[in-house]
Amino acid sequence: MAFISKKRLITAIETLEEILEIRQRVMTSENKAQMVWIIYGLLSEDETDDKENNNTFIVQLAEKLVA
């Protein structure tokens, strides 16, 4: 079983909730779960030193997926 970072999972959930609030969108629970998993995966792949720019990229990508 793969290790799941609680902090990273919380960040993924918060990111999605922020985007949904900004976009005034609603998603089904199943779609939210899929989006959280995608965001979590992107955060997990983020291993470079420029975390601020990478996090901005992740948020922008997630916003496009929610749009």
PADREN-328149 format. One record per atom (N, C-alpha, C): atom name; x, y, z. Coordinates in nm, 4 decimals, m for minus. Layout:
BEGIN
 atom       xx       yy       zz
   CA        X        Y        Z
...
//
This chain:
BEGIN
 atom       xx       yy       zz
    N   0.0845  m0.1193   0.0000
   CA   0.0000   0.0000   0.0000
    C   0.0881   0.1244   0.0000
    N   0.0545   0.2190  m0.0841
   CA   0.1320   0.3422  m0.0955
    C   0.1050   0.4343   0.0225
    N   0.2081   0.5081   0.0605
   CA   0.1951   0.6051   0.1687
    C   0.1166   0.7262   0.1193
    N   0.0224   0.7710   0.1981
   CA  m0.0556   0.8899   0.1646
    C  m0.0252   0.9971   0.2680
    N   0.0224   1.1112   0.2207
   CA   0.0549   1.2229   0.3085
    C  m0.0731   1.2961   0.3476
    N  m0.0991   1.3016   0.4774
   CA  m0.2187   1.3707   0.5265
    C  m0.2145   1.5183   0.4874
    N  m0.0982   1.5810   0.5039
   CA  m0.0842   1.7230   0.4715
    C  m0.1112   1.7480   0.3230
    N  m0.0565   1.6622   0.2378
   CA  m0.0753   1.6776   0.0932
    C  m0.2212   1.6555   0.0547
    N  m0.2861   1.5594   0.1183
   CA  m0.4272   1.5321   0.0905
    C  m0.5141   1.6504   0.1324
    N  m0.4867   1.7064   0.2491
   CA  m0.5612   1.8238   0.2961
    C  m0.5404   1.9406   0.2000
    N  m0.4173   1.9599   0.1541
   CA  m0.3885   2.0671   0.0585
    C  m0.4667   2.0467  m0.0705
    N  m0.4739   1.9238  m0.1178
   CA  m0.5487   1.8942  m0.2409
    C  m0.6966   1.9254  m0.2232
    N  m0.7531   1.8863  m0.1103
   CA  m0.8949   1.9125  m0.0830
    C  m0.9202   2.0621  m0.0728
    N  m0.8343   2.1326   0.0016
   CA  m0.8505   2.2776   0.0170
    C  m0.8382   2.3486  m0.1173
    N  m0.7451   2.3034  m0.2007
   CA  m0.7267   2.3640  m0.3328
    C  m0.8531   2.3503  m0.4159
    N  m0.9098   2.2310  m0.4185
   CA  m1.0330   2.2097  m0.4950
    C  m1.1475   2.2933  m0.4395
    N  m1.1631   2.2966  m0.3088
   CA  m1.2716   2.3749  m0.2486
    C  m1.2577   2.5231  m0.2819
    N  m1.1342   2.5744  m0.2791
   CA  m1.1102   2.7145  m0.3145
    C  m1.1506   2.7420  m0.4586
    N  m1.1091   2.6536  m0.5479
   CA  m1.1404   2.6714  m0.6900
    C  m1.2907   2.6670  m0.7129
    N  m1.3580   2.5729  m0.6501
   CA  m1.5034   2.5631  m0.6663
    C  m1.5728   2.6885  m0.6140
    N  m1.5230   2.7421  m0.5028
   CA  m1.5824   2.8636  m0.4467
    C  m1.5601   2.9828  m0.5392
    N  m1.4373   2.9975  m0.5886
   CA  m1.4050   3.1083  m0.6785
    C  m1.4885   3.1004  m0.8059
    N  m1.5000   2.9813  m0.8599
   CA  m1.5743   2.9605  m0.9849
    C  m1.7248   2.9477  m0.9636
    N  m1.7670   2.9462  m0.8374
   CA  m1.9081   2.9284  m0.8010
    C  m1.9642   2.8038  m0.8692
    N  m1.8904   2.6938  m0.8530
   CA  m1.9277   2.5663  m0.9138
    C  m1.9609   2.4645  m0.8055
    N  m2.0381   2.3651  m0.8436
   CA  m2.0726   2.2532  m0.7565
    C  m2.0365   2.1258  m0.8318
    N  m1.9814   2.0281  m0.7600
   CA  m1.9470   1.8999  m0.8215
    C  m2.0076   1.7879  m0.7392
    N  m2.0348   1.6770  m0.8046
   CA  m2.0813   1.5594  m0.7311
    C  m1.9661   1.5068  m0.6454
    N  m1.9994   1.4293  m0.5454
   CA  m1.8966   1.3729  m0.4574
    C  m1.7957   1.2899  m0.5358
    N  m1.8449   1.2124  m0.6320
   CA  m1.7553   1.1287  m0.7128
    C  m1.6570   1.2138  m0.7928
    N  m1.7067   1.3210  m0.8548
   CA  m1.6189   1.4095  m0.9319
    C  m1.5208   1.4825  m0.8416
    N  m1.5664   1.5236  m0.7233
   CA  m1.4752   1.5877  m0.6280
    C  m1.3630   1.4922  m0.5902
    N  m1.3980   1.3679  m0.5632
   CA  m1.2970   1.2686  m0.5252
    C  m1.1948   1.2504  m0.6372
    N  m1.2410   1.2455  m0.7608
   CA  m1.1494   1.2316  m0.8744
    C  m1.0576   1.3527  m0.8857
    N  m1.1124   1.4719  m0.8688
   CA  m1.0315   1.5934  m0.8770
    C  m0.9299   1.5996  m0.7637
    N  m0.9715   1.5648  m0.6428
   CA  m0.8785   1.5645  m0.5294
    C  m0.7641   1.4684  m0.5591
    N  m0.7952   1.3523  m0.6140
   CA  m0.6917   1.2534  m0.6448
    C  m0.5954   1.3064  m0.7507
    N  m0.6466   1.3768  m0.8520
   CA  m0.5617   1.4363  m0.9558
    C  m0.4706   1.5422  m0.8949
    N  m0.5277   1.6319  m0.8146
   CA  m0.4483   1.7378  m0.7514
    C  m0.3441   1.6764  m0.6589
    N  m0.3833   1.5764  m0.5815
   CA  m0.2908   1.5071  m0.4917
    C  m0.1740   1.4492  m0.5719
    N  m0.2053   1.3868  m0.6839
   CA  m0.1007   1.3300  m0.7684
    C  m0.0052   1.4356  m0.8200
    N  m0.0589   1.5496  m0.8611
   CA   0.0261   1.6586  m0.9086
    C   0.1147   1.7108  m0.7963
    N   0.0593   1.7249  m0.6773
   CA   0.1387   1.7693  m0.5629
    C   0.2463   1.6671  m0.5300
    N   0.2166   1.5401  m0.5444
   CA   0.3119   1.4331  m0.5145
    C   0.4283   1.4333  m0.6128
    N   0.4012   1.4709  m0.7369
   CA   0.5057   1.4747  m0.8391
    C   0.5927   1.5985  m0.8268
    N   0.5508   1.6949  m0.7476
   CA   0.6194   1.8229  m0.7338
    C   0.7442   1.8061  m0.6472
    N   0.8581   1.7819  m0.7109
   CA   0.9820   1.7583  m0.6371
    C   1.0875   1.8654  m0.6634
    N   1.0547   1.9702  m0.7374
   CA   1.1545   2.0709  m0.7704
    C   1.1651   2.1748  m0.6608
    N   1.2670   2.2601  m0.6732
   CA   1.2922   2.3628  m0.5724
    C   1.1940   2.4788  m0.5811
    N   1.1348   2.5012  m0.6972
   CA   1.0479   2.6166  m0.7185
    C   0.9034   2.5803  m0.6858
    N   0.8764   2.5514  m0.5599
   CA   0.7452   2.5020  m0.5178
    C   0.6351   2.6052  m0.5397
    N   0.6642   2.7340  m0.5206
   CA   0.5601   2.8362  m0.5367
    C   0.5081   2.8385  m0.6801
    N   0.5986   2.8383  m0.7779
   CA   0.5559   2.8376  m0.9181
    C   0.4853   2.7082  m0.9532
    N   0.5332   2.5964  m0.9004
   CA   0.4690   2.4682  m0.9281
    C   0.3295   2.4635  m0.8687
    N   0.3125   2.5147  m0.7464
   CA   0.1800   2.5170  m0.6847
    C   0.0856   2.6063  m0.7632
    N   0.1358   2.7180  m0.8152
   CA   0.0551   2.8060  m0.8991
    C   0.0114   2.7311  m1.0246
    N   0.1031   2.6561  m1.0846
   CA   0.0701   2.5763  m1.2028
    C  m0.0381   2.4740  m1.1707
    N  m0.0268   2.4074  m1.0572
   CA  m0.1247   2.3062  m1.0169
    C  m0.2622   2.3697  m1.0006
    N  m0.2683   2.4851  m0.9360
   CA  m0.3963   2.5542  m0.9168
    C  m0.4543   2.5950  m1.0518
    N  m0.3716   2.6488  m1.1408
   CA  m0.4199   2.6898  m1.2727
    C  m0.4720   2.5706  m1.3522
    N  m0.4013   2.4589  m1.3463
   CA  m0.4458   2.3392  m1.4164
    C  m0.5777   2.2886  m1.3590
    N  m0.5875   2.2859  m1.2278
   CA  m0.7106   2.2399  m1.1631
    C  m0.8272   2.3314  m1.1983
    N  m0.8029   2.4626  m1.2043
   CA  m0.9094   2.5563  m1.2419
    C  m0.9607   2.5255  m1.3826
    N  m0.8703   2.4927  m1.4738
   CA  m0.9115   2.4594  m1.6107
    C  m0.9929   2.3311  m1.6133
    N  m0.9566   2.2356  m1.5305
   CA  m1.0304   2.1098  m1.5259
    C  m1.1701   2.1284  m1.4681
    N  m1.1847   2.2240  m1.3767
   CA  m1.3140   2.2498  m1.3126
    C  m1.4020   2.3364  m1.4014
    N  m1.3401   2.4217  m1.4826
   CA  m1.4146   2.5180  m1.5646
    C  m1.5174   2.4545  m1.6539
//
